[in-house]
Amino acid sequence: MRHLVICGAGTGGTVAANLLRKRLDRSEWSLTVIDRDDEHYYQPGFLFIPFGFLKREQIVKPRSKFLPRGVEFVLAEIDRIDAAANAVRLRDGRTIPYDYLIVATGTEIQPAETPGMLDGWRDTIFDFYTPDGAEALAAKLKGLYGGTIVVHINETPIKCPVAPLEFAFFCDDCLRRHGKRDRFNIVYVTPLPGAFTKPVASAVLGHMLEEKNIAIVPDFNAERIDAAARVLIGFDGREIAYDILVTVPTNMGSEMIERSGLGNEFRFLPTDPRTLRSKAHENIFAIGDATDLSSSKAGSVVHFQAETLAGNVLRAIEGRPLEPGFDGHANCFVETGRGRAFLIDFNYETEPLPGKFPFPVIGPLPLLKPSRLNHWSKLAFRWIYWHLLLPGRRIPFVPARMKMAGKKRPA
Amino acid sequence: MPQKTLANAAVDVDAEGYLTDFGQWTRDIAAAIAGEEGIAELTPAHWQVLEFMQQEFKAGGQAPSIRKLNKSGVISTKKLYELFPGGPAKKAAKIAGLKKPEGCV
């Protein structure tokens, strides 16, 4: 019997288990998935909790429910991956040997990386990247009379790079609907030179911030926070005052990756950007947020990586050359408030461009432009996530590789 | 591809002025780019950072992040901002003759 082990039963680990269980002979291969808990959150839902659009219980299901038959699900904390011994060592003393390993342990927020951030944690400083944080923020926002809300990205890369923008747009929308917008300032603080990484989308989204009277502070790198004075202090000496700081703290990979000696400075696993194999070990692969890839850390990206990953694990097992199949494709809905959303579709080489998706001219979804249809598609995505994405089924009309058809480069 | 004259030499650059061929880089060109970026003089402390970045680039094909510079013990992030005011990772990469740090998409 040979062993395939997957660390992590989030989006990446679950899709990988579903694709590979079908293709590996059960009499020859065991498949083990390890995670520390049995709660699978639909993470795009976190954004909606602070505004009361969704409740925690609406976005969580058992991880085990989405793993196929023929997979052993081990509930345990991983101490480390012992790559020299081809084994995963668990905190409880057990050892799980592997022939092939898939790392899918994601990324976590690290508020302790910024001095002072924890001093005001969930008092005046909030995150919405965890269910607890999103719920605490919901309670806080409800009771606010007025003041300055600073939406802040501490350091890149972060999971779902557009989420903080969506948060700012929702804030504006919600306050407006409650007739309170004039009592609030919303400030968007980012280490990037603009609203987004790439120029075309950055210009469009930057304009959108302006329209909604959201001030942007670009190129800001926080050195520390004075929580008592409620001031964010930059390395360049700039100071930004807030009443409520909604921050996306530094994102880092699992501490287990560092204990294993496998990570880069962010504890992300150095991974080949096209084949998804570890750069250091031939029998280790990685998917999703746990990798050091420059593609977005997002569920759609995991979906597009999954086919390449599963195919390449099989190729490696059979001793065939790997296929450089992943092109960095991401496809994200960006909520802009007032019942509308943007859609952006891009990859390693092509930045988000305007146009139509998935078909040229007829669309029906407009790219890089707010539309109600995009908003409804985003809401429908929750169903697609549980029923198509996690089981590793194809999503109709959305190919793994990005297509240029329908996209227009502005003059 | 755009060309630019720096320190009396013609070099190939991208739209944002980053060198596209590291083979054309010299210490004089570095000083010229530094001048354009508002750094009057490259001190030994600057050079320590620039040389570390070039080593990292040769090893991994990418300019290192600020976090990596900090973690490697070469320089603290605070000091890095003093040496390269504004966007240190991008400025230092430009002066070192490396391509623009990729960042996330």
Interface residues (C-beta under 8 A of the other chain):
Chain A: E155 T156 P157 I158 P161 L192 P193 T197 K198 D219 N221 E223 F235 D236 N264 E265 F266 S294 S295 S296 K297 G328 A330 F346 Y348 E351
Chain B: P64 S65 I66 R67 K68 K71 T77 K78 L80 Y81 P85 G86 G87 E102 G103 C104 V105
